[in-house]
């Protein structure tokens, strides 16, 4: 009779997380980097709300066309300039210093923006904010994923991705409140810009009170510090030889070793070196472009022009519509996130693109009827189409742009492919922000016809190129692109279910107990001791597989082999 098997799942805290002091303190700490996504949402939506305010329009002499485009694009231009610098700073100085630097730069930009006396200063402030924000956007998600408790990493990442809309909601309603409180005073636009000071200030002030990323510390050769952090927050202050701490340390070391080897063997040309990689990059680049060129940029950055184009001229009404739309976006994005595993990636992308195309055609027709024939009923019908459009956009492109990109990219090109995606998003966003107001000013509603044609192209691409990855392991996903013989590194990365014979587990537990009687002499001794769990770490089980203990172990094993995308 075979011995029962003992899994790493047995090392995980079983009860509610708030009953574990270490996890409770950790989640309080992680609130600070989680603020970065709402900061991004607030900043990205602010100019959209300011355009509605008469005082802002009058103070800056009603900017339009290229000038308005430059105001909106300045943040993205600053972001593009910072993109090459942020990973260097993050990997060499650490996640916390990078977030601190970003917060300081954002604080300077927000002060300049609040005190702006002319359009040049305002544009410069927007660029400064974008430059600083990029440092935060690089460091914050890394700090969250590398510090989070294993069973909560997926949830916290989802919260981070979805909380962008919390910032946009605050931005929209602060503009609404400032207008109602100060009306035509210049404080109606200076107050919302001043509110932007708060979150970066708290990040700058409090960042040194949260722990550094254990992964960064191990990469810098500071293994003892990393083990102390993991033992305090993941093992509830237990000994650094706690089995969970040992496993996580071994896993981090193994991942860093594989990444170092991949960096040595992988060049930028590898992205296009095989038919499978070329197909991956074609999808990644296309989705990055579609995420900004589907017509969403019209309302996301120029809602004032869109609403005035269909007869909504009341500032109070426009501000209220903007606020309601941000709440609607949040609900739609969360709905899409819950449907990903139920309906599948490909299905959601197709539903999204079909819905956007049909809706945008109807939106174009109602706008044309109002502008050409002055039919008031057509103007009223346009507003629901704006909300319906965002429902279809948000159920796919908001929750899946990043997740699907990471799923289809194998380990050896994941970092470079993800960097390409972010760069393409920034480029298309900057182009879109600059061209949209110019085109709307020049040809009005006829510009919508361009998007109708483009949405047809998007739908054809999605139907013919997007592959379904739901329920597939990394090897099975790779086979969809590379055929039945995936690259060898994918086979190695696939791993096995994180199981261990009870006898071997007992032996390791006994050895751990013996080791507790003496201190760790130095880093090398700690590393040697960590090698006891290398057989576990080398299997590359994703921490996201550590879930509720009430679920069957067989189900956990299946998840452990399917969740390597997070690595």
TIVEX-85361 format. One line per 5 residues: their letters; for each residue x, y, z of C-alpha. Coordinates in steps of 0.25 Angstrom, whole numbers, always signed. Layout:
N
a = X/Y/Z | ...
//
This chain:
567
xxxxx = +0/+0/+0 | +6/+13/-4 | +8/+24/+6 | -1/+36/+6 | +5/+49/+0
xxxxx = +7/+62/+7 | +7/+75/-1 | +12/+89/+1 | -2/+92/+2 | -1/+87/+17
xxxxx = +9/+99/+20 | -2/+110/+17 | -10/+117/+27 | -24/+111/+26 | -33/+120/+34
xxxxx = -38/+134/+30 | -26/+143/+26 | -30/+154/+36 | -28/+144/+48 | -13/+143/+44
xxxxx = -5/+155/+50 | +6/+153/+39 | -4/+153/+27 | -12/+164/+34 | +0/+174/+35
xxxxx = +5/+170/+21 | -9/+174/+15 | -8/+187/+22 | +6/+190/+16 | +1/+186/+2
xxxxx = -10/+196/+2 | +1/+207/-1 | +6/+201/-14 | -8/+198/-17 | -11/+213/-17
xxxxx = -3/+214/-30 | -14/+209/-39 | -24/+219/-34 | -14/+230/-35 | -12/+226/-50
xxxxx = -27/+225/-52 | -29/+239/-45 | -18/+245/-54 | -22/+239/-67 | -36/+244/-65
xxxxx = -33/+258/-59 | -32/+265/-72 | -45/+259/-77 | -52/+265/-65 | -45/+278/-66
xxxxx = -49/+280/-80 | -64/+281/-76 | -61/+292/-66 | -64/+306/-72 | -53/+313/-63
xxxxx = -42/+303/-68 | -46/+306/-82 | -46/+321/-80 | -33/+321/-72 | -26/+314/-83
xxxxx = -33/+321/-95 | -42/+309/-99 | -31/+300/-104 | -35/+292/-116 | -29/+284/-128
xxxxx = -14/+281/-127 | -13/+289/-114 | -23/+281/-107 | -17/+268/-113 | -3/+272/-107
xxxxx = -9/+274/-93 | -15/+260/-93 | -3/+254/-99 | +7/+261/-90 | +5/+250/-79
xxxxx = +8/+239/-89 | +20/+246/-95 | +26/+247/-81 | +23/+232/-78 | +30/+228/-91
xxxxx = +42/+236/-87 | +43/+229/-74 | +40/+215/-79 | +55/+211/-82 | +59/+216/-68
xxxxx = +49/+210/-59 | +53/+195/-60 | +68/+199/-58 | +64/+207/-45 | +55/+196/-40
xxxxx = +65/+185/-42 | +77/+192/-36 | +72/+201/-25 | +59/+193/-21 | +44/+194/-22
xxxxx = +43/+203/-10 | +53/+214/-15 | +47/+213/-29 | +33/+216/-23 | +38/+227/-15
xxxxx = +45/+234/-27 | +32/+233/-35 | +24/+239/-23 | +34/+251/-22 | +33/+254/-37
xxxxx = +18/+252/-37 | +17/+262/-25 | +26/+272/-32 | +17/+271/-45 | +4/+272/-37
xxxxx = +9/+285/-30 | +13/+291/-44 | -1/+287/-49 | -8/+293/-38 | +0/+306/-39
xxxxx = +0/+307/-54 | -2/+321/-59 | -1/+318/-74 | -3/+306/-84 | +12/+303/-85
xxxxx = +14/+301/-70 | +1/+292/-70 | +6/+283/-81 | +20/+282/-75 | +13/+278/-62
xxxxx = +5/+267/-69 | +18/+262/-75 | +25/+262/-61 | +13/+254/-55 | +14/+244/-66
xxxxx = +29/+242/-64 | +28/+240/-49 | +16/+231/-51 | +23/+222/-59 | +33/+219/-48
xxxxx = +21/+215/-39 | +14/+207/-49 | +27/+199/-51 | +30/+197/-36 | +16/+196/-30
xxxxx = +11/+183/-37 | +25/+176/-34 | +24/+179/-20 | +10/+174/-18 | +13/+161/-26
xxxxx = +26/+159/-19 | +21/+162/-5 | +7/+156/-5 | +3/+144/+3 | +3/+132/-7
xxxxx = -12/+129/-7 | -15/+144/-8 | -6/+148/-19 | -16/+146/-30 | -27/+154/-23
xxxxx = -18/+165/-20 | -13/+166/-34 | -28/+166/-39 | -31/+177/-29 | -19/+185/-34
xxxxx = -23/+184/-48 | -38/+187/-46 | -35/+199/-36 | -31/+208/-48 | -46/+212/-49
xxxxx = -46/+216/-34 | -37/+227/-37 | -45/+231/-50 | -58/+231/-41 | -51/+240/-31
xxxxx = -46/+249/-42 | -59/+251/-49 | -67/+253/-36 | -57/+263/-30 | -58/+271/-43
xxxxx = -73/+271/-41 | -73/+275/-27 | -63/+286/-29 | -71/+292/-40 | -84/+292/-32
xxxxx = -76/+298/-20 | -68/+308/-28 | -75/+310/-41 | -68/+319/-50 | -56/+322/-40
xxxxx = -42/+317/-44 | -43/+308/-32 | -53/+299/-39 | -41/+294/-46 | -30/+296/-37
xxxxx = -36/+288/-25 | -37/+275/-34 | -22/+277/-38 | -19/+279/-23 | -26/+267/-19
xxxxx = -16/+259/-27 | -5/+263/-17 | -10/+254/-6 | -8/+240/-11 | +7/+242/-16
xxxxx = +10/+250/-3 | +5/+238/+6 | +13/+228/-3 | +26/+237/-1 | +24/+238/+14
xxxxx = +20/+224/+17 | +28/+215/+7 | +40/+213/+16 | +30/+206/+26 | +27/+195/+17
xxxxx = +36/+183/+14 | +45/+182/+2 | +42/+171/-8 | +48/+158/-4 | +51/+154/-18
xxxxx = +59/+167/-20 | +67/+164/-7 | +71/+150/-12 | +75/+156/-25 | +84/+165/-18
xxxxx = +90/+154/-9 | +83/+158/+3 | +76/+145/+6 | +75/+146/+21 | +67/+159/+20
xxxxx = +58/+153/+10 | +56/+141/+19 | +53/+150/+31 | +42/+157/+23 | +36/+144/+19
xxxxx = +36/+138/+33 | +30/+151/+39 | +19/+153/+29 | +16/+139/+22 | +20/+130/+34
xxxxx = +14/+139/+45 | +27/+142/+51 | +32/+128/+52 | +46/+123/+50 | +53/+126/+37
xxxxx = +54/+111/+35 | +39/+110/+34 | +35/+100/+23 | +27/+111/+15 | +39/+121/+16
xxxxx = +49/+110/+12 | +40/+106/+0 | +38/+121/-4 | +53/+124/-3 | +56/+112/-12
xxxxx = +46/+116/-22 | +51/+130/-23 | +65/+125/-25 | +61/+115/-35 | +53/+126/-43
xxxxx = +65/+136/-43 | +74/+125/-48 | +65/+122/-59 | +63/+137/-63 | +78/+139/-63
xxxxx = +79/+127/-73 | +68/+132/-81 | +74/+146/-82 | +87/+140/-86 | +80/+132/-97
xxxxx = +69/+141/-102 | +71/+153/-111 | +60/+163/-116 | +61/+155/-130 | +56/+143/-122
xxxxx = +42/+150/-122 | +42/+147/-137 | +51/+135/-139 | +40/+124/-140 | +26/+124/-146
xxxxx = +20/+122/-133 | +27/+134/-127 | +23/+143/-139 | +9/+139/-137 | +10/+142/-122
xxxxx = +15/+156/-125 | +5/+159/-136 | -6/+156/-126 | +1/+164/-115 | +3/+176/-123
xxxxx = -11/+176/-129 | -17/+175/-116 | -9/+187/-111 | -13/+195/-122 | -28/+190/-121
xxxxx = -28/+194/-107 | -26/+209/-110 | -32/+210/-125 | -46/+204/-123 | -53/+217/-121
xxxxx = -51/+217/-106 | -41/+228/-106 | -51/+238/-111 | -59/+238/-98 | -48/+234/-89
xxxxx = -40/+247/-92 | -50/+256/-100 | -64/+254/-94 | -67/+269/-94 | -65/+269/-109
xxxxx = -74/+256/-111 | -85/+261/-102 | -85/+275/-108 | -86/+268/-121 | -99/+263/-118
xxxxx = -105/+275/-111 | -101/+273/-96 | -96/+287/-93 | -100/+288/-78 | -87/+287/-70
xxxxx = -94/+280/-58 | -100/+270/-67 | -87/+267/-74 | -80/+265/-61 | -90/+256/-55
xxxxx = -90/+247/-68 | -75/+247/-67 | -76/+242/-52 | -87/+232/-55 | -79/+226/-67
xxxxx = -67/+223/-58 | -75/+216/-48 | -81/+208/-60 | -67/+205/-65 | -63/+199/-52
xxxxx = -75/+190/-51 | -74/+185/-66 | -59/+182/-64 | -61/+174/-51 | -72/+166/-59
xxxxx = -63/+163/-70 | -52/+158/-60 | -62/+149/-54 | -66/+143/-67 | -52/+140/-72
xxxxx = -51/+126/-67 | -66/+123/-69 | -67/+128/-84 | -53/+127/-88 | -43/+138/-94
xxxxx = -47/+136/-109 | -62/+136/-107 | -61/+149/-98 | -52/+156/-109 | -62/+152/-120
xxxxx = -74/+157/-112 | -66/+170/-109 | -63/+173/-123 | -76/+170/-129 | -83/+178/-118
xxxxx = -74/+190/-120 | -76/+190/-135 | -91/+189/-135 | -92/+199/-124 | -82/+209/-131
xxxxx = -89/+208/-144 | -102/+212/-137 | -95/+223/-129 | -90/+229/-142 | -104/+229/-148
xxxxx = -110/+236/-136 | -99/+246/-136 | -100/+249/-151 | -115/+250/-150 | -114/+261/-139
xxxxx = -103/+269/-146 | -109/+268/-160 | -124/+268/-158 | -124/+273/-144 | -133/+262/-139
xxxxx = -133/+264/-123 | -138/+249/-121 | -125/+244/-128 | -116/+252/-118 | -124/+246/-106
xxxxx = -122/+232/-112 | -107/+234/-113 | -104/+235/-98 | -108/+220/-96 | -100/+216/-107
xxxxx = -88/+222/-100 | -90/+213/-88 | -93/+201/-96 | -80/+203/-104 | -72/+203/-91
xxxxx = -79/+190/-86 | -74/+183/-98 | -60/+189/-97 | -59/+187/-82 | -63/+172/-82
xxxxx = -51/+168/-90 | -40/+179/-92 | -39/+184/-78 | -37/+171/-71 | -30/+163/-81
xxxxx = -20/+171/-89 | -9/+169/-79 | -14/+155/-74 | -16/+149/-88 | -2/+155/-93
xxxxx = +5/+148/-81 | -2/+135/-84 | +2/+133/-98 | +17/+138/-96 | +26/+127/-92
xxxxx = +36/+129/-80 | +48/+132/-89 | +42/+144/-97 | +31/+148/-86 | +38/+160/-81
xxxxx = +42/+166/-95 | +29/+163/-101 | +22/+170/-89 | +31/+182/-91 | +27/+182/-106
xxxxx = +12/+182/-102 | +14/+194/-92 | +22/+202/-102 | +12/+200/-113 | +0/+204/-104
xxxxx = +8/+217/-100 | +11/+220/-115 | -4/+218/-119 | -9/+225/-107 | +0/+237/-110
xxxxx = -4/+237/-125 | -19/+235/-122 | -19/+247/-112 | -12/+256/-121 | -20/+253/-134
xxxxx = -35/+251/-128 | -38/+266/-124 | -31/+270/-137 | -39/+261/-146 | -52/+264/-138
xxxxx = -50/+279/-140 | -47/+277/-155 | -58/+267/-159 | -67/+265/-148 | -76/+253/-147
xxxxx = -70/+247/-160 | -58/+244/-152 | -66/+233/-146 | -67/+226/-159 | -52/+223/-158
xxxxx = -54/+216/-145 | -66/+208/-151 | -56/+203/-162 | -45/+200/-152 | -54/+192/-143
xxxxx = -58/+183/-155 | -43/+180/-157 | -42/+177/-142 | -53/+167/-142 | -47/+160/-154
xxxxx = -34/+159/-147 | -40/+154/-134 | -48/+143/-140 | -36/+138/-149 | -25/+140/-139
xxxxx = -29/+139/-124 | -27/+125/-118 | -34/+120/-106 | -25/+118/-94 | -35/+115/-83
xxxxx = -32/+102/-75 | -19/+99/-83 | -6/+97/-77 | +6/+105/-81 | +11/+93/-90
xxxxx = -3/+92/-97 | -4/+107/-99 | +10/+106/-105 | +6/+95/-114 | -5/+104/-120
xxxxx = +6/+113/-125 | +18/+104/-127 | +12/+91/-131 | +12/+78/-123 | +27/+80/-120
xxxxx = +28/+92/-111 | +42/+98/-108 | +50/+91/-98 | +50/+102/-88 | +34/+101/-87
xxxxx = +35/+86/-84 | +44/+89/-73 | +36/+101/-68 | +23/+92/-68 | +26/+85/-55
xxxxx = +19/+75/-47 | +8/+75/-37 | +14/+80/-24 | +14/+67/-17 | +24/+59/-8
xxxxx = +24/+45/-2 | +20/+46/+13 | +33/+38/+17 | +42/+48/+10 | +34/+60/+16
xxxxx = +35/+54/+30 | +50/+53/+28 | +51/+67/+24 | +43/+72/+35 | +52/+64/+45
xxxxx = +64/+70/+39 | +57/+84/+40 | +55/+81/+55 | +69/+77/+57 | +74/+90/+50
xxxxx = +66/+99/+59 | +75/+96/+71 | +86/+104/+64 | +87/+118/+57 | +90/+121/+43
xxxxx = +104/+124/+42 | +104/+131/+29 | +97/+133/+15 | +104/+121/+9 | +99/+112/+20
xxxxx = +85/+117/+19 | +86/+114/+4 | +91/+100/+6 | +79/+98/+16 | +70/+104/+6
xxxxx = +74/+93/-4 | +67/+83/+4 | +54/+88/-2 | +60/+90/-16 | +53/+78/-21
xxxxx = +40/+85/-18 | +45/+99/-24 | +50/+92/-36 | +36/+88/-40 | +32/+102/-42
xxxxx = +19/+101/-35 | +11/+114/-36 | +8/+120/-22 | -6/+123/-28 | -9/+108/-26
xxxxx = -9/+110/-11 | -24/+111/-9 | -34/+108/+1 | -31/+95/+9 | -46/+90/+8
xxxxx = -43/+88/-7 | -39/+74/-12 | -24/+72/-13 | -25/+66/-27 | -32/+79/-31
xxxxx = -20/+87/-25 | -10/+78/-32 | -17/+81/-46 | -17/+96/-43 | -2/+96/-39
xxxxx = +1/+91/-53 | -7/+101/-60 | -3/+113/-53 | +11/+115/-57 | +6/+128/-65
xx = +8/+136/-52 | +23/+133/-52
//
